[in-house]
Structures are given as structure tokens and as C-alpha cells.
């Protein structure tokens, strides 16, 4: 079970863009994260929840 919920705003522990959690419950404790690039393009990645921190 992941520590994040859909709609949470997160960042990588190492930094990077603010991302929105868009799906949880994936294998290997991954969550789907979505964000916009500086060119307003939408990006999506599947990231281990242990690599993320809450960005309230």
C-alpha cells in the first residue's frame, strides 16, 4: 500500500518538477505521476513511492 493518494502533489527526493499523483495501487509500490513541462506538455511516469516526498 502506498503512502500517497490520488491528487497529492509530490516531488522526487532528489528534486525536479512538482507532480500530481494520478494513480496508486500499482505493482512494486509505484504510483503514476503527471506534470507539465515548461512547454506546457503533459508528462507521465511510474515512480516508486519511496523516491517521492509530499510537496504541500
KAPE-V409952 format. One record per residue. RES is the residue in one letter. SS is DSSP state (H for helix, E for strand, L for the rest). PSI is psi in degrees with one decimal (999 if undefined). Layout:
<<RES | SS | PSI> <RES | SS | PSI>>
//
This chain:
<<X | L | 135.0> <X | L | 156.5> <X | L | -1.3> <X | L | 158.1> <X | L | 157.0> <X | L | 131.8> <X | L | -15.8> <X | L | 144.2> <X | E | 126.1> <X | E | 164.2> <X | E | 159.9> <X | E | 145.8> <X | L | -29.8> <X | L | -0.6> <X | L | -172.1> <X | L | -170.2> <X | L | 155.8> <X | L | 134.6> <X | E | 152.8> <X | E | 130.9> <X | E | 122.2> <X | E | -10.6> <X | E | 140.6> <X | L | 177.9> <X | L | 16.9> <X | L | 166.5> <X | H | 155.6> <X | H | 30.8> <X | H | 32.7> <X | E | 154.6> <X | E | 153.0> <X | E | 129.7> <X | E | 143.1> <X | E | 142.4> <X | E | 167.5> <X | E | 139.0> <X | L | 169.8> <X | L | -21.0> <X | L | 14.0> <X | L | 26.0> <X | L | 139.1> <X | E | 137.1> <X | E | 151.3> <X | E | 140.8> <X | E | 155.6> <X | E | 115.6> <X | E | 140.0> <X | E | 134.4> <X | H | -19.9> <X | H | -13.0> <X | H | 0.8> <X | E | 153.0> <X | E | 151.5> <X | E | 139.0> <X | L | 67.0> <X | L | 999>>
//
